[in-house]
């Protein structure tokens, strides 16, 4: 089931229609291949149309060792190998948001496999905020041009024969987007597995009340909707990583925001929990790369690329 149609907005109604049509027709349901990077607890996806070779890559990972400052392509190569072996055609490279816990491999994957790089249109707010933090200068464009496409809320698109729609779900960051593709929704960092809860909201531009409202949009989708997460941090009573659940399970069991939790209660819980959290280990390298669409800073006159570490500023 889902919430009464009159209680949800147009974009959610459109997403619900896409999901229900997919539930009635296997040809409208995507085939999903997950790639888990335990170093950053990140899940990347190849989402393919069962009726063609078209696919999208969602939330790719460029491996980065903070101690040495070295990048490597192990995670990206696993995706390249899979796409190549299956003979797939990449039409989209999608980022659900500008991640603060891993570097994106989108430019590397674009060079190897093609596809349009896309993110939510509110990335411009993230670029403005972090452009100032990193003193990126006038050469750093803050209008999203590093991406091929900026998704608006409720924007519909296709992956081969699959219907898809982008939903704006801010709160963790201002630019977070969830993507409904057939009977599946890729929620980025808004939700984790039900036994782990929800995303933090204490980054610049984050807001717990806004996240609650965004999650309500997602919980209005049909119960049977498959939910694919961007991370799993392994809840204390669970022994194996997991990254697929359902809207029904989230609504019934999410430890932070199950049915019956009020906005006031959620904000109090989320803000109290956020005060106990350390900053993500890779937030400073990740954001300054990901706000550039995954592109590393240009080499300086000695041929070396540098990342900035702002002292006492975060």
N, C-alpha and C positions, 0 to 999 in steps of 0.2 A: 504494500500500500504506500501512499504518500500523503502529504498534507492536502487539505482541500484546495482545489485549484484556485479559488478566489483569494487565498491567503498568501500566494506567492507572486513574484513579479514576472514580467514578460519573458525575461531571459531564462528564468528557472522553468517556466511553463514550456518554453521551446526545448530546453534540455530534457525535460520530462518526456516530451513527445518523442524525441530522438531515442531515449532509453527504452521507452515502451515499444517502439517499432522494432528496435534491435532484439528485445526480449522475445518478440513474436517471430523473428526471422534470423536464423543462424548466420546468414550471409551478411547481416548488418553488425555482427559482433566481432570486434577485433581479436586477433591473435596477439598475445602479449608475451614478450620475452624479457625477463628481468636480469639485471647484472648488479650484484651487490658488492660494494667496496667496503670491506670491514674497517679499513683504516679511517674512513670518515663516516661510516654507518650510512652511506648513501646508496640509494637504489636508482639506477638508470634503466630506461625502458626502450625497447624497439617495439613499436605498435604497428601491426601490419594489417592490411585489408585481406581477408581470406579469399576474395574474388579476383585479386590481381597481385602484382608485385610491389605495389605502393606501400610505403611505410613512413613513420615518423620516429625520430629519436628524441627522447625526453630526458632532460637533466643529466647530461653526460659529465664525466669526471676526468680531469687531468691530474695525474698523480703528482704530489708535491711533497718533498721532504723539507720541513722547516729548518732543521739543523744545518743542512748543507746548502739550502737554497736551490736544490736541483729538481727539475721536473722530469717525469718519465711518462711513457705512453702505454703502460701495461693495460690499464682499464679501457682506454680508448681503443687499443688494438683488439681487445676481445669483442668489442662492438663491431669494428671493421671486419673482423674475421667472420662473424656471424652473418652480417649483412651480405658480404661477398659470397659466402658459401650458399646462402639461400637465394642468391640472384635477385636481391630486392632493390627497389628504386626509392631512394630517400627523397621525399618531397618537402618535409619540414624538419628543422632542427629547433626544438622548442625548449625554452627555459621557463619554468614556472615562476621564477623570481630571480633576483640577483643574490645568489647564495652567499652565506657568510661562513660556510664550513668546508667548502671545497672549491677548487678552481674548475671552471668549465673547460671542456675539451671541444666545444662547438667549432671553433675555427679549424682545428686539426681534422675533425670529422667532415666538415664541409669540403675541405681540400681533397680528402680521400673519396668522399661519397656523394657530395652535392647536397642539395636541399636548401630551403630558405630559412635563415636564422630569425626566430621570432620570440618576442617577450611582450608582456603587458605594456600598454601605452603609458602607464604611470611610472615607468622606469625613469622618465625625465626628472621626477621628484627625487628619486634615489641618486641620480647623477648629480643633481644640484647640491644635495646634502653632502655627499661623500666627495664630490669634486672640491668643495670647500675644505673638508677635513684633510684631504691629501694635498691641498694646494696645487691642484692639477693644472692650473693656468689656463690661459686663453686658448691654447691649442686643443684642449679637451672639450669636445662638443657635448652639450648637455641637452640635446634635442632627440636623442635616441637613434641617430643616424648610423651608429655602429651595428645596428640590427637591420635586417632586410624588411622586417614587418613588425608593426606594433599592434597587438590585438586590443580591441575595445571590448567592453562588457557586452555580452550577448552576440558577439560577432560569430557568424557561422562560416565554416570552411569544410574542406573535404580532404580525405586521404584515400585516393582512389575512389572506390564505391562507398566508403564509410562517411557518414555524416558526423560532424563534430561542431562543438560550440565552446567558446571561451567565456568563463565566468570570473568577474573581478571579485576576489576574496581577500581584501586587505585586513591588516591587523598585526600580522607578523612583520610584514613590510608594507609600504603603501602600494607596491606594484604587484603583489601576489595574484596569480591567476590559477584557477582550476580549469581543467580541460575535460569536457564530456566527449567521449569518442565511442559511438555505439552505446553499448550497455555498461561502459566503464567510465569512471571519473578518476583523473589523475590530480590529486589535491595538493601537490607540493608539500609545504610545511604546515598547512593549516591544522591537520589532524595527524595523529600517530595511531598505532594500534590501540584498540579500546582500553587495554590494560596499562597503557602508558600516557594517554591523554591528548594534549594539544601543544601547539607551538608556543614558544616564548614571545613576549610582546615588548621587551625592553630595549630593542634596537631603535636608533633614530627613525621616527616616523611610525613606530609601532604603537598599538593601542589595544588594550584587552577588551574594552567594550566593542570596538570595531571588529575584533576577531570573533567575538561571540555572535555578532550580527551576521558575519560572513559564514560562520559554521551553520547558522540556522538556514541559510540559503541551501547549503549542501544537504542538510538533514531533511529538507523538503523534497528531495529526489526520491524515486521509488525505492522501497525496501530492498529489492533484488539487485540494485545497482552495485556492480563490483567497484570497490574502492582500492586504488593503488597509491601507496605512500612513497614519499621521497626519502624517508629515513626509518630505521628501527634501531632503538638503543637498548633493546632487550630488557623488558621489565623484570623486576627482581624474582618473581615466581615462575619465570618462563626460561626454558633451557635452549630454545632455538630461535633464530631470527625469523621474523615474519613481516610481510609488507602488503598482503592482500587481505581485505576484509569486505564487509558490506555496509550499506547505509543502515540496514536494520540493526546490525551489531553495534554500530556507532551510536545510534539513537538509544539503544537498550543498555549498553554496557560501558560507554566511554567514561572513565573515572573522573573526568573534569566536566563533561558537558552532556551527560545523558539526559534523556527526557525528564523534565521536572526541575532541572537546574535553572535558576533564574539568572538574568543578566547581572544583577547585583552580586549574587553569590559567586558567579564565575569570575567577575572582575576582582573580587576580594581574594579568591583562591589563586588566580593567575598572577596577580601582582605580588602576593606574598611569596609564591614560589619563585618568581623571577628574581626577587631580592636575594635569594640563596644561590643563584647560579653564577658560575664564572663565565667570562667571555669565551666564545668558541676559540679553540686553539689556533685556527687558521683564518680568523675573521679579517685581519688586516691585509694579508696577501690576497685572500679570496675576493673581497669586495672591490679592491682597486683593479683587479683583473676583470671580474665579472661585470662591473659597470661599463667596461669597454667591450662588452660582447665576447668575453673570453680571450681577447687579444692581450698579449703581454706588452709592457711598455716598450717603446722604441729603444734600440741600442744607443748608448751615448758614444762620445767620440773615441772611446777606447774599444768599441765593439761589444761592450757588456750591457745587458739589461739590468735595471735596478728596480726594486720595490721599496716604497717608503714605509717607515715605521714612525708614525707621529707619537711623540713622547708625552705622557701625562695628558692626553687629549680625549681618551675614550673611557 
